[in-house]
Amino acid sequence: MFWIKGLILIACTQFWRMGGTKLGSWWRDVLIPIIIGAYIGFETTWWIGLISVGTFNIIRLGYGIPSHDDEGSLIGRFFYNKLRLDIPWLVRGVVGAIYGLWGLLPYVIYTRQI
Protein backbone atom coordinates (compact mmCIF):
# COMPACT_ATOMS: atom_id res chain seq x y z
CA MET A 1 0.00 0.00 0.00
CA PHE A 2 2.90 2.34 0.69
CA TRP A 3 4.00 2.35 -2.96
CA ILE A 4 0.47 3.28 -4.09
CA LYS A 5 0.50 6.30 -1.77
CA GLY A 6 3.91 7.23 -3.13
CA LEU A 7 2.70 7.03 -6.73
CA ILE A 8 -0.34 9.15 -5.90
CA LEU A 9 1.90 11.72 -4.22
CA ILE A 10 4.23 11.85 -7.22
CA ALA A 11 1.32 12.10 -9.68
CA CYS A 12 -0.43 14.85 -7.70
CA THR A 13 2.84 16.77 -7.39
CA GLN A 14 3.32 16.64 -11.15
CA PHE A 15 -0.30 17.59 -11.85
CA TRP A 16 -0.03 20.48 -9.38
CA ARG A 17 3.03 21.77 -11.22
CA MET A 18 1.25 21.43 -14.55
CA GLY A 19 -1.74 23.25 -13.06
CA GLY A 20 0.35 26.35 -12.51
CA THR A 21 0.06 27.29 -16.17
CA LYS A 22 -2.89 29.28 -17.48
CA LEU A 23 -4.13 26.44 -19.66
CA GLY A 24 -3.30 23.69 -17.19
CA SER A 25 -5.51 24.59 -14.23
CA TRP A 26 -7.73 21.61 -15.09
CA TRP A 27 -4.98 19.31 -13.84
CA ARG A 28 -4.96 20.96 -10.43
CA ASP A 29 -8.63 21.85 -10.06
CA VAL A 30 -10.26 18.68 -11.36
CA LEU A 31 -7.86 15.77 -11.63
CA ILE A 32 -6.16 16.02 -8.21
CA PRO A 33 -9.45 16.02 -6.23
CA ILE A 34 -10.67 13.05 -8.29
CA ILE A 35 -7.46 11.08 -7.69
CA ILE A 36 -7.43 11.77 -3.94
CA GLY A 37 -11.18 11.15 -3.61
CA ALA A 38 -10.90 7.88 -5.53
CA TYR A 39 -8.10 6.70 -3.24
CA ILE A 40 -10.11 7.62 -0.15
CA GLY A 41 -13.12 5.86 -1.67
CA PHE A 42 -11.12 2.67 -2.21
CA GLU A 43 -9.65 2.88 1.29
CA THR A 44 -13.01 3.49 3.03
CA THR A 45 -16.33 3.49 1.18
CA TRP A 46 -17.35 4.95 -2.16
CA TRP A 47 -19.54 7.70 -0.69
CA ILE A 48 -16.79 9.07 1.57
CA GLY A 49 -14.57 9.21 -1.52
CA LEU A 50 -17.28 11.02 -3.46
CA ILE A 51 -17.77 13.59 -0.72
CA SER A 52 -13.98 14.01 -0.54
CA VAL A 53 -13.83 14.86 -4.24
CA GLY A 54 -16.21 17.71 -3.49
CA THR A 55 -14.37 18.96 -0.43
CA PHE A 56 -10.99 18.82 -2.16
CA ASN A 57 -12.40 21.19 -4.78
CA ILE A 58 -11.60 23.92 -2.29
CA ILE A 59 -8.38 24.03 -4.35
CA ARG A 60 -10.30 26.35 -6.64
CA LEU A 61 -9.91 29.12 -4.03
CA GLY A 62 -6.37 29.60 -5.27
CA TYR A 63 -3.38 31.01 -3.44
CA GLY A 64 -2.02 33.77 -5.64
CA ILE A 65 -0.90 37.17 -4.44
CA PRO A 66 -2.08 39.99 -6.74
CA SER A 67 0.47 41.21 -9.28
CA HIS A 68 0.56 43.53 -12.29
CA ASP A 69 -0.83 40.85 -14.64
CA ASP A 70 -3.01 38.82 -12.25
CA GLU A 71 -5.70 39.91 -9.81
CA GLY A 72 -4.74 37.10 -7.44
CA SER A 73 -7.01 34.78 -5.52
CA LEU A 74 -9.59 35.58 -2.86
CA ILE A 75 -7.23 34.60 -0.06
CA GLY A 76 -4.25 36.26 -1.76
CA ARG A 77 -6.18 39.53 -2.10
CA PHE A 78 -7.24 39.30 1.55
CA PHE A 79 -3.63 38.89 2.72
CA TYR A 80 -2.31 41.56 0.37
CA ASN A 81 -5.04 44.21 0.58
CA LYS A 82 -6.58 43.77 4.03
CA LEU A 83 -3.66 42.49 6.12
CA ARG A 84 -1.01 44.30 4.03
CA LEU A 85 1.16 41.17 3.92
CA ASP A 86 3.06 40.51 0.71
CA ILE A 87 4.48 37.17 1.84
CA PRO A 88 3.66 34.51 -0.79
CA TRP A 89 5.01 31.57 1.25
CA LEU A 90 2.74 32.51 4.17
CA VAL A 91 -0.31 32.65 1.91
CA ARG A 92 0.58 29.28 0.38
CA GLY A 93 1.12 27.76 3.82
CA VAL A 94 -2.25 29.00 5.12
CA VAL A 95 -4.02 27.85 1.97
CA GLY A 96 -2.27 24.46 2.10
CA ALA A 97 -3.46 23.99 5.69
CA ILE A 98 -7.01 24.94 4.68
CA TYR A 99 -6.90 22.49 1.73
CA GLY A 100 -5.65 19.65 3.87
CA LEU A 101 -8.02 20.20 6.77
CA TRP A 102 -11.14 20.88 4.72
CA GLY A 103 -10.40 18.23 2.08
CA LEU A 104 -9.89 15.46 4.63
CA LEU A 105 -12.87 16.50 6.78
CA PRO A 106 -15.25 13.78 5.49
CA TYR A 107 -12.58 11.11 6.01
CA VAL A 108 -11.92 12.25 9.58
CA ILE A 109 -15.61 12.65 10.49
CA TYR A 110 -16.87 9.35 9.07
CA THR A 111 -13.92 7.13 9.94
CA ARG A 112 -12.85 8.85 13.17
CA GLN A 113 -9.22 8.66 12.06
CA ILE A 114 -6.54 11.26 11.57
C-alpha positions in Angstrom: 0.0 0.0 0.0 2.9 2.3 0.7 4.0 2.4 -3.0 0.5 3.3 -4.1 0.5 6.3 -1.8 3.9 7.2 -3.1 2.7 7.0 -6.7 -0.3 9.2 -5.9 1.9 11.7 -4.2 4.2 11.9 -7.2 1.3 12.1 -9.7 -0.4 14.8 -7.7 2.8 16.8 -7.4 3.3 16.6 -11.1 -0.3 17.6 -11.9 0.0 20.5 -9.4 3.0 21.8 -11.2 1.2 21.4 -14.5 -1.7 23.2 -13.1 0.4 26.3 -12.5 0.1 27.3 -16.2 -2.9 29.3 -17.5 -4.1 26.4 -19.7 -3.3 23.7 -17.2 -5.5 24.6 -14.2 -7.7 21.6 -15.1 -5.0 19.3 -13.8 -5.0 21.0 -10.4 -8.6 21.9 -10.1 -10.3 18.7 -11.4 -7.9 15.8 -11.6 -6.2 16.0 -8.2 -9.5 16.0 -6.2 -10.7 13.1 -8.3 -7.5 11.1 -7.7 -7.4 11.8 -3.9 -11.2 11.2 -3.6 -10.9 7.9 -5.5 -8.1 6.7 -3.2 -10.1 7.6 -0.1 -13.1 5.9 -1.7 -11.1 2.7 -2.2 -9.7 2.9 1.3 -13.0 3.5 3.0 -16.3 3.5 1.2 -17.3 5.0 -2.2 -19.5 7.7 -0.7 -16.8 9.1 1.6 -14.6 9.2 -1.5 -17.3 11.0 -3.5 -17.8 13.6 -0.7 -14.0 14.0 -0.5 -13.8 14.9 -4.2 -16.2 17.7 -3.5 -14.4 19.0 -0.4 -11.0 18.8 -2.2 -12.4 21.2 -4.8 -11.6 23.9 -2.3 -8.4 24.0 -4.3 -10.3 26.4 -6.6 -9.9 29.1 -4.0 -6.4 29.6 -5.3 -3.4 31.0 -3.4 -2.0 33.8 -5.6 -0.9 37.2 -4.4 -2.1 40.0 -6.7 0.5 41.2 -9.3 0.6 43.5 -12.3 -0.8 40.9 -14.6 -3.0 38.8 -12.3 -5.7 39.9 -9.8 -4.7 37.1 -7.4 -7.0 34.8 -5.5 -9.6 35.6 -2.9 -7.2 34.6 -0.1 -4.3 36.3 -1.8 -6.2 39.5 -2.1 -7.2 39.3 1.6 -3.6 38.9 2.7 -2.3 41.6 0.4 -5.0 44.2 0.6 -6.6 43.8 4.0 -3.7 42.5 6.1 -1.0 44.3 4.0 1.2 41.2 3.9 3.1 40.5 0.7 4.5 37.2 1.8 3.7 34.5 -0.8 5.0 31.6 1.3 2.7 32.5 4.2 -0.3 32.6 1.9 0.6 29.3 0.4 1.1 27.8 3.8 -2.2 29.0 5.1 -4.0 27.9 2.0 -2.3 24.5 2.1 -3.5 24.0 5.7 -7.0 24.9 4.7 -6.9 22.5 1.7 -5.6 19.7 3.9 -8.0 20.2 6.8 -11.1 20.9 4.7 -10.4 18.2 2.1 -9.9 15.5 4.6 -12.9 16.5 6.8 -15.3 13.8 5.5 -12.6 11.1 6.0 -11.9 12.2 9.6 -15.6 12.6 10.5 -16.9 9.4 9.1 -13.9 7.1 9.9 -12.9 8.9 13.2 -9.2 8.7 12.1 -6.5 11.3 11.6 
